[in-house]
Amino acid sequence: SLVQANNTSKKNNMASNTNTLAIEHIDSWTTNILKEEMKATDEELIYFDKLQQLRYQKWEHFPDVDGENPSVVIDDFLYHGDIGHASNVSLLIKLGIHHIVNTCDESLKTEITHNFNVLWISIDDDLRANINQYFQQTNDFLFSCKQKKEKVLVHCQMGISRSSSIVLAYLMKYHHDTLIKAYKYLLDRRPQSLPNSGFLLQLIRYEKVLRNSGAIDEQRNDDDKQNPIKPIQIPSNFSVEKPLL
């Protein structure tokens, strides 16, 4: 039919346009979702492809992953793991962790919420979910822990997608001036870090927001230090023990 012919033509044109971008590390299904549903620009797709390439390169040299303990992203401060780590009271005490960012769609048991400072971000690991809306809140929470020199664990169910997105948003704002630098840093410390396609696109756009706002600046940023921006004021009792909806 005419409708089918138009759809076929549209798909062929889209494939042709994608090929001209030299996209090599994104499958066609993901590309279609990013372009059609999420309105990804050519520039965003090229950046996305570079991030995927970085991940594949890192995977070629992945060491054995220690699943018993969360990954140490920043010494004496930021840990990244799964729900098993967040549910293990003795492990949390052993590591000296006082704060937890829970990005699962289920609450932690009361033994945890009553004894640790928990920020619960209830979100599905769905590429269409809006995780960007939580970046400022989680960045503020993590930065407050940093200011107090207290340890924090960021986790989701498997420690792969949702929690990685939250950690990357923080690393971008306070420790690295680009997403690709932050992702390289995180992969070196937690190789299984893999935000889903929708989350990765939102992180690409978040970098642009941070750069346009002046929150990150390559000229004055040192990858091993916090950006010299004015510290935010966080109440000492800053805590959330219910889902942010």
N, C-alpha and C positions, 0 to 999 in steps of 0.2 A: 504494500500500500504506500501511498504518498507519505504518510506519517513515518512509516518504518524506513523509507528511503531517506527522509530528512534526518532521522536519528542516526542512521548508518553514516551519512555524510558528516554529521556533527562529530561522531566518534572518531572517524578517520581524520578529520581536521584536528581534533584534539590530540590524537596520537602523533600526527605530523608535527604539531606545535611542540609537544613534549620532547620529541626526538631532537628538534632543533636546539633544545636547551641542554642537550648532552646529559640527560638524567640517566644515571647508570645504576643507582643503588636504591631506587624506589620502585616497587612493583606497580603494575598498571592499575590494579584495584585501589591501592592507596593513593596513587596519583589522581585518579578520578574523584575520590572522596575529597581530597584536599582542594582540588580545583572547583568541583561542582558544588559541593555542600559548604565548604569552609572558605571558598573564594580566595584561595591562596594565589598570590601573584607569582610571576615568573621568577622574580628576585627571591621570594620566599622558598620556592621549590628548589632553586639552585643551592640556597643555604641549607635546606633540609637534606639535600643529597650529600652535601659535604659532611654533615653530622652523621649520616648513615655510613658514609665511607670511613669516617673516623672509628665508628663502632666496629665495623667489620675488621679494620686493621688491628684494633685492640684485641678482638676476639681470637685472632690468629696466635696470640701470645698469652692467652689467659692462663694464669697459674691456677692451681687447685684452690677452690674457695673454701674458707673455713666457715661452715654454717653454724657452728656452735656459738659464735660470738658475732655481735654486730660489727660492721666495718667502721674503722676510725677515719673519719673524713678530715677532721682538724683535731690535733692532739689536745687532750685535756678539755675538750669542749663538745664537738659535734660527732655524734654516732649515727649510723644509718643501718637499719635492720628490718626484720620482719615481725609479725605478730607474736611469734614464739619468744623472741627476745624481750618484747614489751610485756609479756605475761609472766616472765620468769623473775620473781621478786629477788631471789638470792643472787641472780646474775646482775640485776640492776644495782643492788647494794654493793656487790663486789666491785663493779666498775665505777661506783660513785655517782651514778646518774640520778638526778633529782627531778628532771623535767622530761616530758614525753609529748611529742606531736603525733597523734593518732590520725591517720588519713584513711582508715578503713570505714566501711559503711556499717560497722558494728562497734558497740562500746567495749572498752576493756572491763574486766571484772572489777568488782568493788574493792577488792584487796589492793588493786593498783590505783584506782582513782582516789581512794581515801588516804593513800600514803605517798603519792607522787603528784606533782603539779602537771595536770594533763590538759592539753589543748586538743580538742576533738574536731577534726574536719571530716564530716560525713560525706563522702563522695564515691561514686561508682568508678571503677576503672573502665570507663567508656570513652572512646575517642571524641564523642560529642559532648561530654560533660565539661562544664565551665570551671576549670581549676584556677584560671587566672584571677578570678574574683577573690581568692584567698591569699594571694601572694603577699599583699601588704600586711595582712594580719599575721601570717606565719613569719615573715621577715622581722616584724616588730617583736614577736615572741622570742625568736631565736637570738636576735640582737640583744634583747634584755637579759637572756641567759649569759651571753658573752660578756656583757657589762658587769654582771654579778660574778663572773668567773665560775660558773656552775655548768655541769655537764647536762646535755640534752640528747635524747634519742628521737630520731624521726623514723617512723615506720609505716608500712601498709601491710597487706596480707603476706606478700612474698618479698617485699623490699626491692621491688623491681621498677614499677611504673609510677604510681602516685607519690610515694615518698621521694623517689628520685627527682620528680618534678619540683617538689617543695625545696629540696636541698639545692637544686640547680638555680632556682630563683634567688635563694639566699646568696649562694656563691657568686652569682652574677653581680648582685648589688654591692656586696661588701668585700669581695676578694678578687674578682676577675672582671675585666672590662668587656668581655664578649662571652656569648653562650658557648662557642666552640672551645674557648680556653677553659671555661668552667667544666664542660663535659669531659674534656681530656683529663683534667685534674681528677674528676670524680671516677672516671673509668679506671684510672690507675689505682684507686683506693677501693672501689666497689665495682668489679668488672661486670656484674649482672645488671647494672643500672640501665634501664631501658624504658623511658617514658613512651606511652603509646603515641601514635601518630598525631592525634588531636592535641595532646598535651605538648608535644614537641613543637608544633606550629604555634601554640599559644606562648611558649617560651621564646620563640623567635620574635614574636610580636612584642613580648614583654621587654626584650633587650632594646628594641627600638624605642619603646616608651621611656625606659630608663635613660637612654642616651639623649633623647630629645628633651627630657626634663633636666638634664645635667646631673642626674644622680650617679652616673658613671662617666668617666672621662679617661680615655686611654693615655692622655698626656700626663695625668697626675696620679695614675694608678700603678701600684706595685702588686703583682700577683700574690705576694706573700704577706701583704699588709692590708688592713682595712682602708677603704677610700677615706680621704681626709674630709669627710662631710660632718656636719654638725650632728652630734649624738641625739637621738630621740629621747624624750622623757617618758619612761615607762614606770607606772606605779609599782611599788615593791610587792603588792599583792595581786599583780596581774595574773589571772588564771581563768581558764574556761574549762568546765567539766561537763559540758553538754554540747551537742552538735551545733555547728554554725550553719544555719539554713538561710 
